[in-house]
Amino acid sequence: MNERIVSTPARRTRSAARSSARASLTPEQWIETATELLVDHGIDAVRVDVVSKILKVTRGSFYWHFRDREDLLSSLLESWRKATTEQIIERFESHQGTPEELFRDLLSLPFRGRSAARAARIELAIRAWARRDDMARRAVDEVDSRRISYIAQCFSAMGFPMVEARQRAFLLYAYEVAESILSNQGTAAQKRERSALAERLLLAKVDTK
């Protein structure tokens, strides 16, 4: 009888601790940990048991927030899309300067210190994942299309015809992706020179006559 009386509060304590662990972790923390695993070790390392171990909780805590591994991976891609595309576009849409000043802000994205470097590492890992996974590939294709479309609007605002605006947007986007991936190529001065050249070329009016 005494053992039963003692064990019941103990079970309640353990249950409360488990509930507390579930409640203390947010979906964003699971996604962030999964993202770091993806960057450091590749998509195969992003498993429920591994993420749970890093967060020091049970596998059961995972299912408090996600249906399964696929749900976590889908949420990771959606989080990446929002943070690196939609939120940036929203910030640029509130830009009060001229279209040319907005263009220069877009041109500077790959050079914005640690945040740009981390974003580049995540993007490279996601693009590697997309080479072997349809869900990731669709997410990357959608993000690329959304970014290019927005940049095209910026060129259109500077007076370029829409067809040419999209062509210039593609070139600017390709340049930004290359600078992000090849971040160790060239000195700071050489990067500034490349950026200045890209600006001159992309803003130059083409005489088609």
N, C-alpha and C positions, 0 to 999 in steps of 0.2 A: 504493500500500500504506500509506504513512504517513497519507494523508488518511483512509483507512478506519479506521486505528487511532485517530486523533484524534476522528473523528466519532462513533464508537460510545459512548465515555464521555459525549460531549456530549448525545447522544440520551437516554442513561440519566439524565443530570442533569435534562434537561427533563421527562422522564417522572416522575422522582421529585418534581420541583417541582409538577407537576400533581396527583400523588397526594397530596402534602402539602396543597395548597390544598383538595382535596376533603375530606380528613380533618380539617382545621382548622375548617371550617365545619360547624355543626350544623344539623339541620332547623329548630330554633327560630330560628336567625339568618335563615334564608331566610323563614320565616313572619313574623318581626318586620319585616323589610325590606318584604315584600309588604304587610303591614298599614299601614305608614307611607305607602306609595304609595297604597293605597286611601283613606286618610284625606285625604291632601294633593291627590290628582289624580283619584280615582274609579277604578272597577273596570277601565275600559278601559286604564288605565296599568299595571295589574298584568300584565306580560308577562315571559316567561322572559328575553328579551334585556335588558330594562330592569333587572330584579332582578340579573341576572348582572353587568351593568355597574356598578351601585352597589356591589356586593360585590367588584368587581375580580377576577372569576374568569371562566372561559370558560363558555359555555352547557353544555358537556359536564359541568361540575361539578354543574350543577343535577340532571341525571339520576342522579347518585350517590345522591340522596335521594328524588326524586319521579319518578313515571312520566311525568307531563305537567303542563300548566298546570292542568287540572281537579283533579288530585291535590293540587297546591299550594293551590288555592282551598278544596278540601274540608278540608284540614289547617288552613287559616287559620280556617275556621268552627268546627272542632272545638276548636282552641286557645282561641278566643274563648269558646265555651260553657263549657269547663272553668274558665277563669280568672275569668269574670264570673258564673258561676252555681254550678257544682258545688263549687268551692273555697270560695266564700263561704258556701254552705249548710253545708258541712262545718265551717267555722269557727263558724257560729252554732249548730250542733247541739252543740258542746262548751260552749256558753254555760252558766254556772253560776247566773245570776240568775233572776229571776221572768219569767213570760211578758210582763209589762208592760215590764220592762227590755229584754227582747229586742225588743219592738215599737219601743221608742225607738231602739234601735240600727239597726233596719231603716229607721226614719224618717230617720235621719241620713246614710244612705248617699250621697245626692247632694251632701253638703256636706263631704266629706272631702278637701279640698285638691286638690293636683295629681293625685293618683291618680284621684280622682273625675272631674276635668276631662278627663283623658286617656281614661278609660273611656267618658265621654260622647261624645267625638269619634269614637272607634272605633265605638261603637254607632250613632251617627247615620249614619256612612258605610255600615255594614252594612245598616241599614234602607233607605237609599237604593238600595243594590245590590239588596236583596230586592224592590223594586218592579218590577224587570225581569228577575229570574232566579229560576227555580223552586227550585234548590238552596238559595240564600240565603234565600228565603222560607220554605221548610220548616224551616231551621235557626232562624230568628227565631221562627216559630210555636211550635216545640218549646221554645225558651228561655222565651218568654213564659208558656207553659202550666206549665212546671216552676217558675218563680218564683212565679206566682200560687198554685199548689198548695201550695208551701211556706209562703207567707205565710198562706194559709187555715188551715194547721195551727196557726200561731201564734195566730190569732184563736180557733180552736177550743179551744186550751189555756187561753184566758182565759174560757171558758165560753159562747161564742157558738155557736148551732146551726150545723151544717155549711153549710147553704144560705146563711145570713146571713154566716158566716165567709168563704165564697167571694166574696160580694158586697163585703164590706168589704175583702177582699184585693185585689180588682180596683181598687177606689177608691184604696187605698194605692199600688198599683203604678202606676196612671195618674198619681197625684200625683208619685211619684218620677221617672217618665219625663219628665214635664213640667218638673220642677225641673232635671233634667239637661240637657234640650234648651234650656230658656229660662233658662240660668244667668246671663245678663246683665240679667235683668229684676228690678229692685229692689235696694235696698241690703242690706247684711248684716242690719241691724235688721229690714227688711221681710221678709226671708227667714225670720228667726227667728219673726216674728209669724205668717207663713203656716204654718210648721211647728207652732207651738203651736196654731193653730186646727185644723189637720188632725188633730192628736193628740186634741183635745177632741171633735171631730166623730166620729172613727173609733172612739173608745173609749166614746162615749155609749151608754147602754142605751136602746133604743127601746121605748116602751110601745105594744104592739099591741092593747090592750084598748079 
